Each structure stands twice: as structure tokens, then as C-alpha cells.
Amino acid sequence: MPGTQTSPRTGFVGLGAMGLPMARNLHRHGLLEATWNRSPEKAAAFAAETGVPAAGSLAELAACCDVVVTCVSADQDLLDVLEALKSGMQPGAVVADCSTVAAGTAREAAGRLAACGAGFLDCPVSGGTEGARAGTLSIMVGGEPEVLARARPVLEAMGSSITHMGPAGAGQAAKATNQVMVAGINQAVTEALAFGRAQGLPMDELIAALESGAAGNWFLSKRGRTMIRGEFPLGFKVGLHAKDLEICRRMAGELGVKLPLVEMTLAHYARLPAESADEDISALFRLKSDMFPDSDD
């Protein structure tokens, strides 16, 4: 097997809002060997910043790495990347996919890599861009335990919680569960704060009171004070959450079920202005505020 178990040479694919800070943390830990991005200028800029080379192709990246971390936007993107990696991947190497895709896609990816002697982990993450920058992401892992053992030093450089959920696809099933819960928290916090403001309450004081009690949560503490000022600093894009909830919708549909919270949140996101797709999900506060005619938002 290439490299060593304790210090795997690592490649990174996908230098987006989440991927870029994750790659930076791998570099800080001395693990990052090379990067690749669909837009080459991002990989070139990262190389100029860190000295980590931009691979000329995905096959070239795979050939020099023990572990390749992928963080791409959609299911087909992941499968396309894997096909390109396979030609350079050595037996015993691992792809740790931190994208959010369907559990079935993760199982298909694992099967494709097994055929060439490589391992696959579905490793979706939660914690937003703040967690990506701080290296404190929660990482939910599906795959074989021995494959996880080989990739664990890489995951520990990006996250503070690594939880093995079961075989291939289990990590993505856990992430889908997370995204349904995120939808509910977003709905509850944005609606409640819009309601509180319509009652004429002092909002900073209200948030301080709420976050100290049973209603307290991360989203309220991190996003409450910005949303009441009409500011939506990016942590998790509306467009990406909508994409993830479509995955949840499909997975629930395979069980013959519709999830009311998912359906409502997708409908609400669709009613936001088009530019909100690139804003933080706390932009839902706009829609909730519009329910109250005298809102000063």
C-alpha cells in the first residue's frame, strides 16, 4: 500500500466554500500533497498561497496520494470525479468523500472503487464554514472500519468528531437526517424571531433570554443577531440546503413517505428572491418577516 498509515499523503478535490478551509487544515497538519479543482484558477491560487501543487489531472492526483478527499456539489459530479481518479489510484488507497449526496450514490461509489482495489468512505460533514475553518466539523462516516482506520488521520485534521455510522451509505443517511433537522431549526428560529419582533420585543434581549433556556441552540446563537439586522453571513447556502433536501425527499420517497418539514422548507426556499440561493439559510427570516405587515425588515 502507498505511504504510511500514520501520515497518509493526501489529495483534495473541490476548493469551494467548505473545501478550501478544509484543504487549508490538511496543509497545516502537513498532510496535503496536491489539489485539483474543476476551475483550475482556484487550485492555482491555493498553490500560490500554500506551495501545495495543483495536479494536472485527477489521475495524476490519485497516483501520488494514499487518501483523496472529495468535496463536490452533486451526485453526478462525485461519480465523474471517481471515474477520473480510478485510472491513477493505487490498490489500498482511499477516497473519503465529504460531499452531500444520496446514500445510494455512496454505495455505488464504494462498489466502483472496490473493483479496482481501492476503499471508499462517505464522510459528509456538518458545522458550516465556521467549522470548516476551525477544523471542528462533525464527520459522519459510512464504510468499512479498516478503511476508516487508514483515513482517520486525515479526517481528524478536518473535524473534531468522527462517528462511524455503519457500511457504505450510512454516513450519507446520517447527513440526510441532519439536513432534515437543520430545516426544522431554521424554520423554528426564523419564524419565532419574526413573531417576537412583531410583538415589539427588544430583540437582542429576547435572543439572550431564549438562548439561555430550553429554546437555545447553535443556530439561534450564531445567526439570530445577524438575521434581525437583515444580514445573512454565509455559513450554509440556501441553494445547497435545497439541493440536500431534494436528496432527503428522494430517499423518503423510496420508503413511500413524504416528509412534511422537507416539503414545506423546499416550498419556502422557492419563494425567496433568486439571489438568496447564494445567501445563508438564515435568509429565510425575510420570508417569515413578510408575514407581518408592519415588519421593519
N, C-alpha and C positions, 0 to 999 in steps of 0.2 A: 504494500500500500504506500502511496506517496506521502512524504512528510512524516510528521510525528503526531501522536495523539495529543500531546500536551500543548503543542504550538502549531496548529494547522495553518498552512498557507491559505489565505482566504481571498476570494474574489467577490466583487459586489456588482450587481446588475440592477440599475434603476435608481438614479440620483434625483428623485423628486423631493417633495416637501418632507416626507418621512425618511426616504432612503439616504438623502445627503447627510443629515446629522447621524444616522446610524453608521454610515461609512466612516464618518469622522471619528466616531468612538472606536471602531475597529482599528483605524490608523493609530489612535492614541495608545491602544493596547499592543501595538507592534505586530498586528496580525494581517494587515491588509497588503496583498501582493499586487493587485491590479483591479481596475474598474472597467465597466462598459455601460454605456447609456445609448438609447436609441437616437437621441440628439447628441452627436459627438461633441459639440461645444461644451456641454456640461461636464463630460469626462475630462476634456482638455482643461477646463477651468479648475477642476478638482486636482488634476495633476500639477498645475501651476501653483496651487495653494499648498499642496502636501508633499509633492515629489513622488506620489504613487502613480505609476504609469497607467495610461489608458490603453487597454488592449485593442488591437486592430480588428478583432472579431471575437465572437462568443467562443468559438472553438479554441482560439488562442488563449483566451482567459481560462477556459476549462483545463487546458493542458498544463498550466503552471500552478494549479490550485488543488488543495485537498478538500476544501469546502467552498462552495459558491452560494452566496446569499442572493436571493432574488426578491425584488420588491417592485412589482409592476401593477398595472391598473386593472386588468381584466383577465378572465379565464383563458381566452384565446391567446392573449399576449404571453401568458405563462407557458402554454403548450408550445407556442412558436419558439420561445427562448430555449426551452428544454431540447427541442429538436436540433437547434443550432449548437447547443452545448455538447450534445451527445457525441459528436464526431471527435471532440478533443478530450472527453472525460476519461480518466483512467479508472480501472476497476478499484473499488473500495472508496472512491471519492463520494462526496455527499452534496446534494443540493438541499439547502434549507430555505424554503420559500416563505417569506414574510408577507406576501400579498394576501388580500382577502378574496377568495374565490369559493366556488361551491365545493362541498365535501366530495362529490362525485368527481370533480375535476382533479382534486388532490389524489384520489385513489387511482385515477387514470395516469396521472403523472408518475406516481410511485411504480406502477406497472411498467411504464415505458423505460424508466431508468433501471429497474431490476433486470430487464432484458439485456442491458449492457454492463451489468455487474456493479452498478452504482446505487447508492442509497438515496432516499428522498424523505424529507420531513416537511410536513405542513406546519408552519410556525407563525400563524398570524399574531399580530401584536395589538395591544391596547395601551393607551396612555397619551395619545396625541403627539403633536410636535414637541410639546414640553418634555414629555417622557423620552422621546427620541433624542433630544438634545442632551438631556441629563443622563442618559443610559439607564433609565429606570422603568423601561417598558415591562408590561406583563406579557409574557410569551406563552401561548397555548400550543402544545406540540402533539402532533399525530405522527406515528411511525414506530419503527422497531426500537426497543431500548438500546441495543448495541449501536445502532446508527446515531441515536441521540447522544450516546456517550462520546462518540468521535467528534460531534459538532458542539458539545456543551461549552467548551472554552469560548467559542465564537458567540454563542447566544448570551453567555454571561457578560460579554463585553458590551452588549446592547441592552440588556434587561436586568432587572433586579428580582424578577420572579419568573422562573421557568417551570411550567407544570406539564408533565406528561399525561395527556388525556386518554391515550389508547392507540390503536392502529391507525394507519393512514386514513385521513379524512376526519379523524376525531378532533384535531386541532381546529379545523375549519367549522365543524359543527359547534364547537365551543365558542368560536368567534361569532358565528351567526347568532347564538344565544346572547352574547354580549351586545350585538348590534340592536337586537330587539329591545334589550333593557335600556340601552342608550337612547333609543327613540322614546321610550316611556319617560325617562328622566327629563329629556329635552322638552317633551310635551308638558310635563307637570310643572317644571320650573318656569318656563316662559309664560305659560298661561297663568300661573299663580302670581308672578310678579306683575304681569299686566293687570290682573284683577286688583292686586294690592295698590298699585299706583292709581287706578281708577277710584279707589276708596279715599284717596287723598293722603295716604300714609307717607311718612318720611322714609324714602326708600333705602338709604344707607343704613338707617337704624333698623328697618324691617329685616334686611338681609342679615345683619349682625345677630338679631334675635332668632331668626329662623335657622341659621347655620349652627347655632349652639344647642338646638333642640332636636326633636325626632325627625324633622324635615331636612336636617343638614345633610349635605352631600358635596362631592367634589365639584360637580358642575355648577351648583349654586355659588360655592366659594370662589371658583376660578372665573366664572363667566357672568355672575349676577351683576356685579358693579359696572362691568363694561356694557352689558346689554341695556341697562337702564339709561345709559348715556348715549345710546344709539351707536355704539362701537362694537365691532364684531371681529376681534383679532383672531387670526386663523389658528385653529388647533386641529379641526377636522372639517373638511369641506362638505357643504350641503350636497354637492353633486356626488361625492364619493359615498356619503352615507346613503343617498338614494340608490346608488348602484348596489351597495351592500344589502339594502332592504329588498331589492328585487331578487337577490340571491335567496334571502330568507323566504320571500314569497314563493319562489320555485321549490325550495326544499320542503316547505309546509304543504304545497300543492301535491308533492309526491306522496304525502301521507293523507291526502284527501281533505286537508284542512285549510281554512283561511284564518289568518291572524288579524283580528280587528285593529290592533295597535299599529301593525305594519301598514295595513291598508289606509288607515287614517293619516299616518305620517307621510306616506308617499303622496297622498292627495294634497296635503298641506304644503309639502315642498313644491309641488307642481304649481301652486298658486302664488308662490313667491316670485318677485321680479327675476328675469332671466339672469341678471348679474349676480344674484345671490348664490348661484351654483358654485362660485369660487370663494364664497364667504364661509365663515364658521357657522356650524349648525345653530348657534345661538341667534342667528338672524331670523329664526322662527319667531322671535319676540316681536318682530314687525307685524306679522300676521295676527298674533294674539292681541297686540295693542290696537289694531284696526277694528277689533270687535267692540271697542268702547269709543263712541263718537267724540267724546271730549278729551281723548288722549292727546297729550302734548308731545308725543314721539315725532 
